[in-house]
Amino acid sequence: MIERLLKSQILDTWKDDKVIVCIGARQVGKSTLISDICSGKGDYLYINGDDPEIHALLHNAGEKKTSAAYRQS
């Protein structure tokens, strides 16, 4: 895997109680980058916005709606 510049930036600012959102063009390695980082951090919840159900859930989601969905998973 190509070492990404963003990997070190994400790791430097990592906080266990925060959310990482990675957006960008298709097929550039976002999922690979996040999976690689998170796999070394223990338990994590990975949500892919390409999934139609997840996309619908996150569309215009506020803090209460997002928190409720997280507790259900």
VENZI-V247051 format. One record per backbone hydrogen bond with DSSP energy under -0.5 kcal/mol. NH is the residue of the N-H (numbers start at 1). CO is the residue of the C=O. Records with the same first field share a line. If there is no record, write none. Layout:
NH = CO + CO
//
This chain:
7 = 4
8 = 4
9 = 5
10 = 6
11 = 7
12 = 8
13 = 9
14 = 11
18 = 15
21 = 19
22 = 20
23 = 21
28 = 25
33 = 29
34 = 30
35 = 31
36 = 32
37 = 33
38 = 34
39 = 35
40 = 36 + 37
41 = 38
46 = 44
47 = 45
49 = 47
51 = 48
55 = 51
56 = 52
57 = 53
58 = 54
59 = 55
61 = 58
66 = 62
67 = 63
68 = 64
69 = 65
70 = 66
71 = 67
72 = 68
73 = 69 + 70
//
